[in-house]
């Protein structure tokens, strides 16, 4: 399986805005990945729900890696249904089968 063409490396919550997910570009610059909440006129909707959404989004690269590893290892504890769910989730995330 080939990883999707997403911003590489660790994604994290911005130090300035708790609902903004950032990552580093190939040349080391910080860039915005996603905003999980309202963002209008320089204000941020930093509700607990939006902060939780940002945390979940920031874990996407690690989750993709973990799912790819589980699928590659062909864990015998996975049911055929779970195996199919993993493949579907990875495909929806842009992972291509090689």
N, C-alpha and C positions, 0 to 999 in steps of 0.2 A: 504494500500500500504506500502511496505517496502522500506526504503531508500536504494540506492545503496551503495556498500561497498567502498566508496571513503574516502580519508583522511578527518577526521571530523573537524569541526570548521571552522573558518573564513579563507579564502584564501586571500592573499594580494600580492601586487607587492613588490618585493625585494627592500630593501633600496639601494643595490649596483647596481642593473641592472634593468632598467625600463621595460624590456621585459621578466623578469623571474617571474613566479608566485610561491609563496611558501606557505606552511601551516605548522602546528605543528603536530607531531606524537602524539600517545597516551601518550608517556613518556615525552612530552614537547620539543623535539628537532625539529628544523626547517628543513624542507625538501623541495626539489624542486618538484613542481607539474607539471609545463610545461614551456617550453621556446617558446615564440611567436616571433620568428625571427631567423636570422642567428646567429650561435654561433660557431666560428671557431678560433682556435689559440688564445684563451683568448680575442677575440674581440666580440662585440655584435652589431647587426644591430638595433640600437635604433631609427628607423624611426617612424614618427607619426602613420603610419598604424600598425606597430608591437606593439607599445605601446598601441594603441586602442584594438588590439587583446588580449593583456595581461590583460587589464582591463575587457574585456568581459569574459575571462576565469576565472578570479578571482571571478566573480559573480555567477559562476555555483552553489555552494551550496545554496545560497540565492534564486536563480531562481528555483531550484528543490523544495525547501521548499514552495515557493509561489505557484508554479503550483500544488503541492500536496494538499495544503490548498484549492485552488480554486476548484479543482476536488472533494475534500471531502465535501466542503460546498454545492456542487451541485447548484451553483449560477444559478438562473432561467433566468439570463440575457444572459447566454451562449447559443448559438445556438447548435444544435446537431453536426454540422460540427466543431465548436470550441471545443466542448467537446471531439470529436474524435481526433482533432489535439493535445490537451493537453495530452491525453492518449498516443498517438504515441510518442510525444516528451519525455515524462517521460520514456516510455519503451525503447526508443533509448538511454536514459541516464543511463539505468541500473536499474530503479525502477521496482520492481516486485509487481504484484497485490497480495494481501493477501487473 
